[in-house]
Amino acid sequence: MRRKCLCCRRVFTPDHRNAHHQRYCSKPGCQYVSRIASQRRWRRKPENRDHFCGPDEVRRVQAWRRSHPGYWKQKSPPPAEAQTVDLQQGNPQQTSRNAPAGPRPPLQNVCLAQDPAFIGLISMVTGSALQDDIEATTRQLVSRGRDILGLKVPEPTTAAT
């Protein structure tokens, strides 16, 4: 027996153990949609509408939070040993082994520098909203990306006066 997935609309063969009610294929995105739909159906039942409400539920959640302080703030411990890096001798005149040294392009010419999401991401990573810090980090990211890809530094463009 074959069925059409309610999410992606592709034909699939249901698992033989639950073929009588499987309506979504096994792709992760379709499984996510299936779980959301199942939870929505459960919450819409009259007997479940107030399941997570009321003073008993509030007390249960408060007790759990007291017994697990800072649960959502915990971070994984740092590694026991630092990784050693074998430094190679290089030419001090050349900053990269993949790209030739040259003048840096203005920040405005960097493709993602004007994207607010990219600026916000850099701000979150560095913990700073100062333009100088964001500019320095952007230059480092672009330089590192060019080094990895083996790209040459573009020639600076000058406007005609």
C-alpha positions as CSV (number, residue, x, y, z in Angstrom):
1,M,0.0,0.0,0.0
2,R,1.3,3.4,-0.9
3,R,0.2,6.9,0.3
4,K,0.8,10.5,-0.5
5,C,2.5,12.4,2.3
6,L,0.3,15.2,3.7
7,C,3.3,17.5,3.9
8,C,5.5,17.1,0.8
9,R,2.8,15.4,-1.3
10,R,5.2,12.7,-2.5
11,V,4.1,9.0,-2.6
12,F,5.7,6.8,0.1
13,T,5.3,3.4,1.6
14,P,4.1,3.5,5.2
15,D,5.9,1.5,7.9
16,H,4.2,-1.9,8.2
17,R,3.7,-1.5,11.9
18,N,1.5,1.6,11.6
19,A,0.4,1.6,8.0
20,H,-3.2,2.0,8.9
21,H,-2.7,5.5,10.3
22,Q,0.7,6.8,9.0
23,R,0.0,10.0,6.9
24,Y,3.5,11.5,6.7
25,C,6.7,10.2,5.1
26,S,9.9,9.7,7.1
27,K,11.7,12.9,5.9
28,P,12.8,15.1,8.9
29,G,10.7,18.1,7.7
30,C,7.6,16.0,7.2
31,Q,8.1,14.3,10.7
32,Y,8.3,17.8,12.2
33,V,5.1,18.9,10.6
34,S,3.5,15.6,11.7
35,R,4.5,16.2,15.3
36,I,3.2,19.8,15.2
37,A,-0.2,18.5,13.8
38,S,-0.4,15.8,16.4
39,Q,0.3,18.2,19.3
40,R,-2.3,20.6,17.9
41,R,-4.9,17.8,17.7
42,W,-4.2,16.8,21.3
43,R,-4.5,20.3,22.6
44,R,-7.8,20.9,20.8
45,K,-9.5,18.0,22.6
46,P,-11.9,19.4,25.3
47,E,-10.3,17.3,28.1
48,N,-6.8,18.5,27.3
49,R,-7.5,22.2,26.8
50,D,-6.6,23.1,30.5
51,H,-4.0,20.4,30.9
52,F,-1.1,22.8,31.6
53,C,-3.2,25.4,33.5
54,G,-4.2,25.8,37.0
55,P,-2.6,26.3,40.5
56,D,-1.4,22.7,40.7
57,E,0.5,23.1,37.4
58,V,2.0,26.4,38.5
59,R,3.2,24.8,41.8
60,R,4.7,21.9,39.8
61,V,6.6,24.2,37.5
62,Q,7.8,26.4,40.3
63,A,9.1,23.4,42.3
64,W,11.0,22.1,39.3
65,R,12.6,25.5,38.6
66,R,13.7,25.8,42.3
67,S,15.3,22.3,42.1
68,H,17.0,23.1,38.8
69,P,18.3,26.7,39.2
70,G,20.0,28.1,36.1
71,Y,19.0,25.1,34.0
72,W,18.7,27.1,30.7
73,K,21.9,29.0,31.5
74,Q,24.2,26.0,31.9
75,K,27.1,25.8,29.5
76,S,29.3,22.8,28.7
77,P,32.5,22.7,30.6
78,P,35.7,23.8,28.7
79,P,37.8,20.9,27.4
80,A,40.3,19.4,29.8
81,E,43.3,19.9,27.5
82,A,44.0,22.6,25.0
83,Q,44.6,21.5,21.5
84,T,48.2,22.1,20.4
85,V,48.9,23.8,17.1
86,D,52.0,23.2,15.1
87,L,53.1,26.6,13.9
88,Q,54.9,26.7,10.5
89,Q,57.5,29.3,9.5
90,G,56.2,31.6,6.9
91,N,57.1,34.6,4.9
92,P,56.5,37.7,7.1
93,Q,55.7,39.8,4.1
94,Q,52.8,37.4,3.1
95,T,49.8,37.3,5.4
96,S,48.3,34.3,3.7
97,R,49.6,31.2,2.0
98,N,46.6,31.0,-0.4
99,A,46.1,34.6,-1.4
100,P,48.7,37.3,-2.3
101,A,49.1,40.2,0.0
102,G,47.5,43.4,-1.1
103,P,45.4,46.4,-0.1
104,R,42.2,45.7,1.8
105,P,38.9,46.6,0.2
106,P,36.7,49.1,2.0
107,L,34.1,47.5,4.3
108,Q,31.2,48.8,2.1
109,N,32.5,46.5,-0.7
110,V,32.1,43.4,1.4
111,C,28.9,41.7,0.2
112,L,27.4,40.9,3.6
113,A,28.6,44.0,5.4
114,Q,25.4,45.9,4.7
115,D,23.1,43.0,5.7
116,P,21.6,43.7,9.2
117,A,21.4,40.0,10.0
118,F,25.1,39.6,9.4
119,I,25.9,42.7,11.4
120,G,23.7,41.4,14.2
121,L,25.4,38.0,14.1
122,I,28.8,39.5,14.4
123,S,27.6,41.7,17.2
124,M,26.3,38.7,19.1
125,V,29.5,36.7,18.5
126,T,31.8,39.5,19.6
127,G,29.5,40.8,22.3
128,S,30.0,44.3,21.0
129,A,27.9,46.7,19.1
130,L,30.7,49.1,18.3
131,Q,31.3,49.7,14.6
132,D,35.0,49.5,14.9
133,D,34.8,46.0,16.5
134,I,32.2,44.8,13.9
135,E,34.4,46.2,11.1
136,A,37.5,44.4,12.5
137,T,35.7,41.1,12.9
138,T,34.1,41.4,9.4
139,R,37.5,42.0,7.9
140,Q,38.9,38.9,9.7
141,L,36.0,36.8,8.6
142,V,36.3,37.8,5.0
143,S,40.0,37.4,5.0
144,R,39.8,33.9,6.5
145,G,37.1,32.9,4.0
146,R,39.2,34.1,1.1
147,D,42.2,32.3,2.5
148,I,40.2,29.0,2.8
149,L,38.8,29.4,-0.7
150,G,42.1,30.5,-2.2
151,L,40.5,33.7,-3.6
152,K,42.5,36.7,-4.6
153,V,41.9,40.1,-2.9
154,P,39.8,42.2,-5.3
155,E,41.3,45.4,-6.6
156,P,39.9,48.5,-4.9
157,T,37.5,50.4,-7.1
158,T,37.9,54.2,-7.4
159,A,35.2,56.6,-8.4
160,A,35.9,58.9,-11.3
161,T,36.3,62.5,-10.2
